Amino acid sequence: MMATLTPDKPRKRPRFFPRRYRPNSAASWSLAILIVVALVFSMVVALMLVPPGWYRPVHLMNNAVYNRADHAQASLMALRNQLRNPRTGAITWTITQREINSLLAVAYGIPEKSKTHQKPGALSDPFVHFTSQQITLAARDSRVPGNAVFSVTIHVALHPAGNAAPQARIRITALRIGNLPLPVSWLTTRLQSVLPHLSPMVRKIIDVYAGPRYADEAAPQIVHSVSAILTGKKFPTELRLNHRRLVVRKIFIHGPLVDVSGHPQRAALTFELVPEK
């Protein structure tokens, strides 16, 4: 008895497998493109509006914040006095990320976050973030939709030069709005346009913390260094103050870590200045 073969019947598509959408007209193709564009645009907006996970500006002003800000300001004044003293030897100076951000919150916070009344400006909630040899400067920018967080990251490196003073190179490595990366050239081009107006601003800031004589000597050196940064060039790590020469021999930037003794260390910046004749 021979078995009869029945032709295979087409299998039915399971209900949980949706039918693939295939545009078959100009209108359907236009709709598909609009959906893709809308999805991409939504993703870009989300990246812009969501702040980075490390961005935590100081909002709760309390005694601990004011004490850290006072300590940071006292440390800056002590550094100024050491730089002015011609008999001072090697200077090792450290400031933590928490101290800097406490100082920024007190100095530039909006009225409900600060003891001093500040006029609202384009930038608010400044924050500094340290990682391995990198510093990220961030703030909310009211000129960007959603008051998004604008940040720029710079990498700092020292290059030995034999018996001469080390050369430094500071590169802008990242530029972001929220978590959305932007071309670094967008910033460097704009900074170069304001470079001619930078000297009076730098001189005024240094004058507040160090006095007019130091401002007259240091401001041109700082502006020259900024110009080298924008062009990606190395520059000498030296300051000429009170007829003596100070050279930056070491600079160490790190995030939170555990030292060789097993003790946790807060994110901080440390540098060493050595007088040379």
N, C-alpha and C positions, 0 to 999 in steps of 0.2 A: 504494500500500500504506500503510495507516494504522498509525502506531505506537501500540501499546497502552500506556496509562499505568498504572503499578503504584502502588498506594497507598503513601504514605510509611510506613515502619516506624518505630516509636518507637526513638529512639537509646538505646543502653545507656549508663549512667553509668560513666565511667572509674573504674577501681579506686582511683586516687589521690584521687578526690573523695569524702570521707566523706558519708554520708547525714546531713542536718541533723536535729538532735535536737529533737523537738517534744513537750513534755509533754502528755499526754492524759488524765491522771488526777490526783487530789489527791495521791497518793503521789509521782508523778513531779514534780509542781510543788514539793512539799516538798523533794525531793532536789535539784532545781535551785537552790532558794533557799539550802539548806544549803551547796552548793558555792560559790555566790557569796559568802556570808557568810564561809566558810572562807578564800577567796582574799583578801577584803578584810582579814580579821583577820591573815592571814599577811603581807600587805604592810605593815600598820601595825606589826606586831612587827619586821619587817625594818628599817623606817625608824627605829624606836626603838633597836634594838640596834647598828646600823652607825654608828660615830662619824663626825662630819664629817671631810672630807679635810684640813682645816687643823689639826685637833686633834692636836698632837704634843707631849705633855708630856715633860719631861726624865726619862728612865729611867736613862741611863748616867751615873753620877756620876764625874767625873774632875776633874783640876786646872783645866781650862778652865772648867767649870761653877762650881767654888768661886771661881775668880778673878773671874768675871763677877758672882757673888753678892756678893763682897767689894766690888767696884767699885760695884755698885748701892747697897749699904749706906753706903759712904763718900760717895756722891753725895747720898744722903738727909741724912746728917749735915752735909754742906757746905751744903745748902739750908737746913737748920735754923739753922746759924750765920749765914748771910746774912740770914735773916728776923729773927734776934735783933739784928743789928747796926744801930743807928739811922742810921749813916753810909753804909750800903750804898745805891747808886743802883738803876738798873734791873737786874733779875735775869732772866737767860735760862737756863732749866734744861731739860735733855734726858735722857730715859732710853729705852733701846731695849727692844724686845719681848723679845729674848734675855736681857737683864739682869734684867728682871722675872721671867721664867720660871725663870731660874737661882736667883734669890732665893727664889721660891716653892718650888722643889724642895728647897732646903737647909732652909728654915724649916718646911715643912709636909709634906715627903716621908715616906713610911712607912719603917720602920727600915732595910730593905735598900737604900733609895735616899738615905738621909740620914745625916749624921754623928751627929745627935741622935736620941734615941729619942722617938718620938711615939706616943701612944695612938691606935689606929685609931678613926676617927670616921665619920660618915655620908658626908662628902665626902672624896675623895682625888684625887690627880693634878690639882691645879689648873693652869689654863693661861689665858694672856691672848693675845688675837689682835687686831692692829690692822689696820684698813682705812681708807679715806678718811673722816676725821672720825668714825669709829666704833670702839668698843671692845667686844669680846666677851669675857665672863668665862665660863669653862667648868670643869667638874669632874665626876668620876664620882660618882654618888650610889648608895650601897648600898641605899637605901630603894626604888629603882626596880628592877623585875625585870631581871636581866642586868647589874646594875651599870652602867646606861646613862649616857651623857654628858649632863649637864644644862647648858644654856648660855643666857645672856641677852645681848642686844646693845643697846648704848645709842648714841645719836647726839648729838654735842656741837656746838653752834653758838653763836657770839657775834653779838649784834645791836647795832650802833652806836647810841648815844643822844645824838648831838650832842656838846656839851661835857661831858656827864655820863659816868659810868663805863658801859662797855658792859653790856648785859644778856645773861645766858647762858640757854640753854634746853637741857636734857638730856632726851631722850625715850627711853623703852624701845621699841625698834622691832621686836624679835624675841625670842621665847621658844621654846626647842626642847628636846625629849628626843631625843638622837641627831640624826636629820634630820627628825623629825616636828614640825611647827610646832604651837604651843599658843596659845590666846588670851592676849594680853598682860595683859588685865584679871585673869586668874587670879593673876598675880604681884603686881600693884599692890595688889589687895585685901588680900592676905596681908601685904605690906610695911606697909601703912597700919595694920594691927592691931598690928605690933611697933614702930611708930614711937615710942610713949611710952617704950619700954625702950631706945631707940637711944642716947640721950645718954650714959649711963654707959659703954657699949661704945666709943663714939667717943672719949670723954675718956680712957679707959684706953689705947687705941692711940696717941693723940697724946702722952700722957704718956711712953710708952716712947721715942718718937723725938725729942720736942721739949721735954719737961719739963712740970711741973705748971702753971706760969704760962701758957705758951702754950696748954695744954689748956683751962684755964679760959676763955680768950678765944676760941679757935677753935672749940671743940666746939659751942656754941650756934649759931654761924654755919653750921657744916656741917649740923647737924640741920635748921635752917631751909631750907637749900638742898635737902636730901633731901626734905623735905615739899613743896617747890615742884616737884621733879622728878616726884613721884608724882601730882601734880595737873596736870602739864603746863604749869605757869606759868613765866614768866621770873623770874630772881632776879639781884640785883646781884653783879658779879664783884669784890668787894672784901673785904679782910681788915683788921681793925683790930688792930695789934700794937704794943706798946711805945709807945703814944700817937702812932702814925702810921698812915697809911692807904695800903694797897697795893692796886692795881687790876690785874686781869688784862687786858692789852691785846691779847694774841695767844694763840691756842692752835692747834696744828697736829698732827694725828694722821694718820699715813700708813702704808701697807704698804710692802714693798720697792719701791724705785723707782730711776730713773737721773736724777741732777740735770742742770742745764743744762750742766755741764762734762763730762758723759758718765761720771761716776763713780757706781757703784752705791751706794745708801744702804739700810741696814737699816731695818726697820719700827721706828718710834719715836714718842714723844710729846714735844712741845716746847711750853713756854709761857713767856710774858714777863710779869713783874710790874713795875709802875712805881709808885714812891712818889708820892703826891699830898698836898699840904698843904691 
